[in-house]
Amino acid sequence: MAKAKKNTKAPVQDFSKYIRWFWMLFLGGIFSAVLIFLLASWGVFGDMPDHTQLENPKTNLATEIISSDGKTLGKFYFNDNRTPVSYDDLSPDLVTALIATEDARFHEHSGIDARGTLRAVIKLGSSGGASTISQQLAKQLFHGEGSKNTLGRITQKIKEWIIAIRLERQYTKEEIIAQYFNIYDFLNNADGIRSASRIYFGKEPIDLDLKESAMLVGMFKNSALYNPRRNPVGVKNRRNVVLAQMEKYGYLEEAVKDSLQKTELDLNYSPESHREGMATYFREYLRGFMKDWIKNNPKPDGTKWNINSDGLKIYTTIDSRMQEYAEDAVQQHMPRLQAEFFNQNTPKRNPTAPFLELDKSEVDDLLNRSMKQGERWRILKNAEKSDKEIIASFHKPTKMTVFAWKEGKASEVDTIMKPIDSMRYYKSFLRTGMMSMDPLTGHVKAWVGGVNYRHFQYDMVKQGKRQVGSTFKPFVYATAIDQLHYSPCDKLPDTPFCIDAGKYGNPEKWCPRNSNGENDYGGTRTLKNALAKSVNTITARLIDKVGPQTVVDLAKKLGVESEIPPVPSIALGTPDLSVYEMVGAYSTFANKGVYTKPVMVTNIEDKNGTILYQFKPETRDVLSDETAYVTIKLMEGVTQYGSGARLRGKGADSYRREFSEIITGYPYGFTNPIAGKTGTTQNQSDGWFMGIVPNLVTGVWVGAEDRAAHFAGITYGQGAAMALPIWGVYMKSCYADETLNISAEDFEEPANLSINVDCSKVIDESTGIENDSNDTPDDLDF
């Protein structure tokens, strides 16, 4: 019987179970990944933004203040100084620098870079991460800082992937790039690319050049580390890395890269804060305006607007060019005037400096009152300190930073000083207020409330009110023209004059004197000459004829809201009024007798451009066009041969000799028609100048915080020396800028003019000479 053959083949191994396990694990892994992504998208691992949130990501946006010529004057914000821009507002160099450095395949993926992710996993992140721009935006918008534990980092990364994919579906690539630039914090109040480009380079994002764009993109790696102000060397190195990346991906030539890498950062650091920048006093006024507007204008859902985070746009009437010229005029004149004040009012010459006519006890009382009204007292009182402890703190030397004019510029000085001494120090500084307005539209074009908002925060345009001196006289003259049909050529005796004040509730007679006392009388004067020379007795005769109440009524119609007592002495300017009120009132004369309320805000929009507010002009007829024109012709005499004739260079020899050290911009050389009025109050505490051309009215006041601090003499303490130079420098700049179209034409004569305004042939019968010839200006003006 044959033997069966032995099977020598190896048994076939069954791999089916391994295959089954492989597919189970593979599919299970995919299922788990899908499940994890689904759970994450459902919010199991933490809240996820829904469609509405993705469409309108919640970011704090600063409110932007925009000038009439489209420039940003400043912003309101609390923590985030962010103003978004569109993709079209970005420099192309910004975009290419970002893509080359952060996400070279940005246009090839849909939120997740698979190649980059795989590389990061294989190399365990040693060659860099794989976050796309979309993922980084997702992190910035909805998650912020990463988790510190491994599981947390994994879940967060998953959530970022999901949000990134949703963002890619929701937005175009260009919109994602714009959002990424807008959301990033570049430090130093530079939230978002617009603030960053303005703060670091003084430019808009569209104007950034290649190396500036590279520097800002380099900050995306870590702005805390790459801070241009603290670490310029590190920032430069990082910028050069960005330039190298741009060369690597073909966005610039190697020679260009090598050349730019050798350059410095060339920062133009321009901080944006509430106390710095342009139109600081106006912006603070605007804050109050918006606070009142918000009270009465809720959102559609009934909640209140937030001026610091809702991204409103406030369109103002301020012209950035004119505002710059106004601020520059103040900065040119005030340090020179202040230097002369310090020179005349030293502790050696005046033991109670800076105060005059006060003894030591009166000065102590003044400082003690100011002490209790100050911020330091309030803070310490809230800290439950006793009065004795607070007063003691005012006499303890303390480190502080104080304001100073240094080399003709506003500056700060670190020093050690007793707070009580710092109070006296600050009271020695002269302040100023200036406002410029278009009389036809009421649009306020420039607003300067002081010399430096950081150290002198009281606004002397609208908040502050001071005696107006002779600048009130045109109201008296206008009343006489309106009521009595007087002509500028009518003459009144220039002799001592008293008013029986009993009929006005004062038992004593009121007998004003002219500036030079008994030596300043004689003959007759035309009204035009009398106003030009600021003759007090003739102004007193006029108010006696029309009555004080009639003058007060006119002033109220001209927009003056402050209290004015109906007494004869107001004729010489005893009321306390603001620059704001005076400019509004004078504008009525330039606007043919129609009062237009000053306008500062034209529109308010929300962040989407929806109009929330539009101003409605407020006007009223106050005077006939004839009366307004005749008053203008009267005030022209001030700049022809009165104290304002310095604007034309008259009296040049004596003027240069006396004022060459403090007067800025003289001789001004204006040849066009200008109506105006200077004003100087008792003891030279206040100096004023009001200037009018057909389409611009500007008022300037200069004085110290306390009226007891002033120039000892009229030479430097009059309005023509304190305030007029600011107007002169400002207007020279305005006329030099032809884009502003400031009128140099004659004031328009009304068709129905029946009052004679040409006084060139009026002869003074007592002297036989023309009253209104172009003689030299008087130095005195009360």
Rosetta blueprint (number, residue, H / E / L):
1 M L
2 A L
3 K L
4 A L
5 K L
6 K L
7 N L
8 T L
9 K L
10 A L
11 P L
12 V L
13 Q L
14 D L
15 F L
16 S H
17 K H
18 Y H
19 I H
20 R H
21 W H
22 F H
23 W H
24 M H
25 L H
26 F H
27 L H
28 G H
29 G H
30 I H
31 F H
32 S H
33 A H
34 V H
35 L H
36 I H
37 F H
38 L H
39 L H
40 A H
41 S H
42 W L
43 G L
44 V L
45 F L
46 G L
47 D L
48 M L
49 P L
50 D L
51 H H
52 T H
53 Q H
54 L H
55 E H
56 N L
57 P L
58 K L
59 T L
60 N L
61 L E
62 A L
63 T E
64 E E
65 I E
66 I E
67 S L
68 S L
69 D L
70 G L
71 K L
72 T E
73 L E
74 G E
75 K E
76 F E
77 Y L
78 F L
79 N L
80 D L
81 N L
82 R E
83 T L
84 P L
85 V L
86 S L
87 Y H
88 D H
89 D H
90 L L
91 S L
92 P H
93 D H
94 L H
95 V H
96 T H
97 A H
98 L H
99 I H
100 A H
101 T H
102 E H
103 D L
104 A L
105 R L
106 F L
107 H L
108 E L
109 H L
110 S L
111 G L
112 I L
113 D L
114 A H
115 R H
116 G H
117 T H
118 L H
119 R H
120 A H
121 V H
122 I H
123 K L
124 L L
125 G L
126 S L
127 S L
128 G L
129 G L
130 A L
131 S L
132 T L
133 I H
134 S H
135 Q H
136 Q H
137 L H
138 A H
139 K H
140 Q H
141 L H
142 F H
143 H L
144 G L
145 E L
146 G L
147 S L
148 K L
149 N L
150 T H
151 L H
152 G H
153 R H
154 I H
155 T H
156 Q H
157 K H
158 I H
159 K H
160 E H
161 W H
162 I H
163 I H
164 A H
165 I H
166 R H
167 L H
168 E H
169 R H
170 Q H
171 Y L
172 T L
173 K H
174 E H
175 E H
176 I H
177 I H
178 A H
179 Q H
180 Y H
181 F H
182 N H
183 I H
184 Y L
185 D E
186 F L
187 L L
188 N L
189 N L
190 A L
191 D E
192 G H
193 I H
194 R H
195 S H
196 A H
197 S H
198 R H
199 I H
200 Y H
201 F H
202 G L
203 K L
204 E L
205 P H
206 I H
207 D H
208 L L
209 D L
210 L H
211 K H
212 E H
213 S H
214 A H
215 M H
216 L H
217 V H
218 G H
219 M H
220 F H
221 K H
222 N L
223 S L
224 A L
225 L L
226 Y L
227 N L
228 P L
229 R L
230 R L
231 N L
232 P H
233 V H
234 G H
235 V H
236 K H
237 N H
238 R H
239 R H
240 N H
241 V H
242 V H
243 L H
244 A H
245 Q H
246 M H
247 E H
248 K H
249 Y L
250 G L
251 Y L
252 L L
253 E L
254 E H
255 A H
256 V H
257 K H
258 D H
259 S H
260 L H
261 Q H
262 K L
263 T L
264 E L
265 L L
266 D L
267 L L
268 N L
269 Y L
270 S L
271 P L
272 E L
273 S L
274 H L
275 R L
276 E L
277 G L
278 M L
279 A L
280 T H
281 Y H
282 F H
283 R H
284 E H
285 Y H
286 L H
287 R H
288 G H
289 F H
290 M H
291 K H
292 D H
293 W H
294 I H
295 K H
296 N H
297 N L
298 P L
299 K L
300 P L
301 D L
302 G L
303 T L
304 K L
305 W L
306 N L
307 I L
308 N L
309 S L
310 D E
311 G L
312 L L
313 K E
314 I E
315 Y E
316 T E
317 T L
318 I L
319 D L
320 S H
321 R H
322 M H
323 Q H
324 E H
325 Y H
326 A H
327 E H
328 D H
329 A H
330 V H
331 Q H
332 Q H
333 H H
334 M H
335 P H
336 R H
337 L H
338 Q H
339 A H
340 E H
341 F H
342 F H
343 N H
344 Q H
345 N L
346 T L
347 P L
348 K L
349 R L
350 N L
351 P L
352 T L
353 A L
354 P L
355 F E
356 L L
357 E L
358 L L
359 D L
360 K H
361 S H
362 E H
363 V H
364 D H
365 D H
366 L H
367 L H
368 N H
369 R H
370 S H
371 M H
372 K H
373 Q H
374 G L
375 E H
376 R H
377 W H
378 R H
379 I H
380 L H
381 K H
382 N H
383 A L
384 E L
385 K L
386 S L
387 D H
388 K H
389 E H
390 I H
391 I H
392 A H
393 S H
394 F L
395 H L
396 K L
397 P L
398 T E
399 K E
400 M E
401 T E
402 V E
403 F E
404 A E
405 W E
406 K E
407 E L
408 G L
409 K E
410 A E
411 S E
412 E E
413 V E
414 D E
415 T E
416 I E
417 M E
418 K L
419 P H
420 I H
421 D H
422 S H
423 M H
424 R H
425 Y H
426 Y H
427 K H
428 S L
429 F L
430 L E
431 R E
432 T E
433 G E
434 M E
435 M E
436 S E
437 M E
438 D L
439 P L
440 L L
441 T L
442 G L
443 H E
444 V E
445 K E
446 A E
447 W E
448 V E
449 G L
450 G L
451 V L
452 N L
453 Y L
454 R L
455 H L
456 F L
457 Q L
458 Y L
459 D L
460 M L
461 V L
462 K L
463 Q L
464 G L
465 K L
466 R E
467 Q E
468 V L
469 G H
470 S H
471 T H
472 F H
473 K H
474 P H
475 F H
476 V H
477 Y H
478 A H
479 T H
480 A H
481 I H
482 D H
483 Q H
484 L H
485 H L
486 Y L
487 S L
488 P L
489 C L
490 D L
491 K E
492 L E
493 P E
494 D L
495 T L
496 P L
497 F L
498 C L
499 I E
500 D E
501 A H
502 G H
503 K H
504 Y H
505 G L
506 N L
507 P L
508 E L
509 K E
510 W E
511 C L
512 P L
513 R L
514 N L
515 S L
516 N L
517 G H
518 E H
519 N H
520 D H
521 Y L
522 G L
523 G L
524 T E
525 R E
526 T E
527 L H
528 K H
529 N H
530 A H
531 L H
532 A H
533 K L
534 S L
535 V L
536 N H
537 T H
538 I H
539 T H
540 A H
541 R H
542 L H
543 I H
544 D H
545 K H
546 V H
547 G L
548 P H
549 Q H
550 T H
551 V H
552 V H
553 D H
554 L H
555 A H
556 K H
557 K H
558 L L
559 G L
560 V L
561 E L
562 S L
563 E L
564 I L
565 P L
566 P L
567 V L
568 P H
569 S H
570 I H
571 A H
572 L H
573 G L
574 T L
575 P L
576 D E
577 L E
578 S L
579 V H
580 Y H
581 E H
582 M H
583 V H
584 G H
585 A H
586 Y H
587 S H
588 T H
589 F H
590 A H
591 N L
592 K L
593 G L
594 V E
595 Y E
596 T E
597 K L
598 P L
599 V E
600 M L
601 V E
602 T E
603 N E
604 I E
605 E E
606 D L
607 K L
608 N L
609 G L
610 T L
611 I E
612 L E
613 Y E
614 Q E
615 F L
616 K L
617 P L
618 E L
619 T E
620 R E
621 D E
622 V L
623 L L
624 S L
625 D H
626 E H
627 T H
628 A H
629 Y H
630 V H
631 T H
632 I H
633 K H
634 L H
635 M H
636 E H
637 G H
638 V H
639 T H
640 Q H
641 Y H
642 G L
643 S H
644 G H
645 A H
646 R H
647 L H
648 R H
649 G L
650 K L
651 G L
652 A H
653 D H
654 S H
655 Y H
656 R H
657 R H
658 E H
659 F H
660 S L
661 E L
662 I L
663 I L
664 T L
665 G L
666 Y L
667 P L
668 Y L
669 G L
670 F L
671 T L
672 N L
673 P L
674 I L
675 A E
676 G E
677 K E
678 T E
679 G E
680 T E
681 T L
682 Q H
683 N H
684 Q H
685 S L
686 D E
687 G E
688 W E
689 F E
690 M E
691 G E
692 I E
693 V E
694 P L
695 N L
696 L E
697 V E
698 T E
699 G E
700 V E
701 W E
702 V E
703 G E
704 A E
705 E L
706 D L
707 R L
708 A L
709 A E
710 H L
711 F L
712 A L
713 G L
714 I H
715 T H
716 Y H
717 G H
718 Q L
719 G H
720 A H
721 A H
722 M H
723 A L
724 L H
725 P H
726 I H
727 W H
728 G H
729 V H
730 Y H
731 M H
732 K H
733 S H
734 C H
735 Y H
736 A H
737 D L
738 E H
739 T H
740 L H
741 N L
742 I L
743 S L
744 A L
745 E L
746 D L
747 F L
748 E L
749 E L
750 P L
751 A L
752 N L
753 L L
754 S L
755 I L
756 N L
757 V L
758 D L
759 C L
760 S L
761 K L
762 V L
763 I E
764 D L
765 E L
766 S L
767 T L
768 G L
769 I L
770 E E
771 N L
772 D L
773 S L
774 N L
775 D L
776 T L
777 P L
778 D L
779 D L
780 L L
781 D L
782 F L
